[in-house]
Amino acid sequence: GYSPEESLSDSSIGLKLWANIEDRNNVNDELKQNKDVLAREYNFVKRSGEVTPCIYSATSIQLNNKNYILSSITDISEIKQNREQLEKASRLYSVISHINQAIIHSKTKEKLLDEVCRVAIEYGKFRMAWVGEIDEKTKIVNPIAIAGFENNYLSKAIQISIKKEPQGRGPTGLAILEGSSIICNDIENHPIMILWKE
């Protein structure tokens, strides 16, 4: 966010570019020992105050008998975001691939569902995965396969219903009633989860 003139008019300390001043001090110590700093990842503060990951390189130079630090800072936030999206897509592909293998090799429904949950944890990196089955008489969704950090969430939590009642207004009940995917990215604070909070 700084112009070339502004960047040259003050030091990185004066411009308050370093998110962690200890990083700058460590770099300075290395440069004093005539070591170049090449392609290190550090967090820097933009003019707006936003902290962003950057690649930093620096070397010591001497001009007119004065010592200077010549450095470059490259914003890599977009690259990292793209990398994270690629990693998510790769994990999803791995999950689908392993589930397809489970479908081929599992001899029973129980074995298949257990394997699906295990794959979601191991290859999808989910914290917990479960499969439920609807009891047609009670309209309650009963867990029949679980993997990961369940922590009594399903065994001791309020029963999940598919009726038009509060117990049926959580993500699972709504997904079944509406026939669509329900995404909840903030289980702790989302209103849809209020009945299942401790």
N, C-alpha and C positions, 0 to 999 in steps of 0.2 A: 503494500500500500504506500510505500515511500518512493518519491521520485529519485533519480540518480543523484541529483544535486543534494537532496536531503540526506541520502545514504552516505555521501562523501563528506558531509559537513559535520558529522558527529560519529562517535564510536558506537559499537553495539550496546555498550553499557548505557551511554547517554540516551540512545533511542529505546532502551528497555526491551531489546529484542529477545533476550534469553528468558525462557519460561522457568528454567532452573539455573540459577547463578552458579551453582556448583559445577555444572557442565562447562560453563565458560572458564571457570578457574582451572579445571583439569586440562582443558585445551591449552590455556595459557602456559601451564607448567610444561606441557609437552613441547610447545613451540620454543620455550626458553632453552630447552635441551636440543634445539635444532632438529626436532622431529616434525615432519609434515603430518598434518591431519587430513586424511583422505576419506571421503565418502562415508562420513559418520551420520547416523540418524539422531537428531535432537529435535526437541519441541521449541518452536519460536513463537513470539507474540506478534500478531499483525497489528497494523495501526488501529484497526477496529477493536482490538482487545482479544480477538479470537486466537486461541492457541492452535497451532497447526504443525504437523510433522514435516520436517525438512531434511534434506541431505546437505551436510555442511563439510566443506573442505577449506583448509587454510595452510599458508606457509609464511615464514618470516622473510622479509626482504629489507634491504638497506638502500636508502636514497639520501644523497647529500649527508652521509654520515649519521643518518637518523634511522632507527629501527621502526618498521611498520609491519602490520599483519595484513596480508592480502588474502581475502576470503571470499567464498561464494556460498550462497544459500539458495537451495532450490526446493520449492514447495512440492511435496509429493502426496498431498492429501487425496487428490483425485486418483492417483495411481494406486494408493493403498485401498481406497474405496472400491476401485475396479477389481483389485486383487481379492478383496473380501467377498465381493459378489461372485467372482469366479470360483473361489473356494466353496461357497455355499452351493453353487450349481454343481460342482464336482461331487460334493457330499450327497446331494440329492440323487445324482446319477448313480452313485455307489449304492445308496439305499435301494433304489429301484432294481438295480442289477442283482443284488443279493436277495431281495425278496422274490424275484423271478426264479432264482436258484432254489429258494426254499419251497416255492410252489411245486417245482419239479420233484424235489427229493423228500418232502415231508409225507409221511404215510398216514397221518391222522390230522384232523382239524385242530386238535389241541396242540400238537407238535408244530403245526404251521403257524398258529397264532403266537405261540411262545417265541418262535424264531423271528417272526415279524417284529415283535417288540424288542427282542435282543438286537436285531439289525438296526433298528431306529436309534438305539442307545450307542452301539459300538461304532457304526458308520455315519449315522446322521448327527451324532454328538448332542442328542437331546438328553435332558436330565431325567425325564421319566416318560414312559410310553405305556399305553394300555389299550385293550380292546374290550368293549362291552357288548352284552347281548340283551336284547329287550325281552322281558317277561311279558308275554301277551296278556296274561290275566291281570297282573298288578300294574303294568305299564312302567315298571322300574327297570333301569339299565343296570344290569349286574356285571361287574368286572369278571372276565374269564381268563385274561392273560395280562400280566404286568411285568415290566422290567424297569430297572433304574431306581432312582431315589423316591420311593413311594411314601415313606415316613407316615404311614397310617392314613394318608390322604383319602384313599378309597375305602379302606376298611372301617374307618371311624367317622368319616365325613357324612354330611347330610346326604340321604339317598338322592340319586339323580332320576328324575321322572321325565316322561315325554307327554305328560298331561299339561293342560293350560293352567298351571299353578306355579307358585314361586319356585318350587324345586325343578320345574321344567323350563325355567327361563335362564338357565346357565348356558354355557357354550355348547355342551353336549346335547342337552334337550332341544335347544334352538336349532342346532345343526340337523337333528333328526326331524323335527317338526316342519322346518322350512325346506329341507332337502338341499341345503347349501353349506358351504364351508364357513365356519366362524373362526376368526382370528382374534386372539386376545394377547397383545404384546406386553401388558402390564397386569399380571395376575394379582399382584398385591393391592393395586388401587382401582382397577376397573370395576365400575358398578355391577357389571354382569356377574362378578364373582363374589358379591357381598355375602351371600348365604354360606359360602364355603370358606370364609375367612375364619381364623381361629378366634 
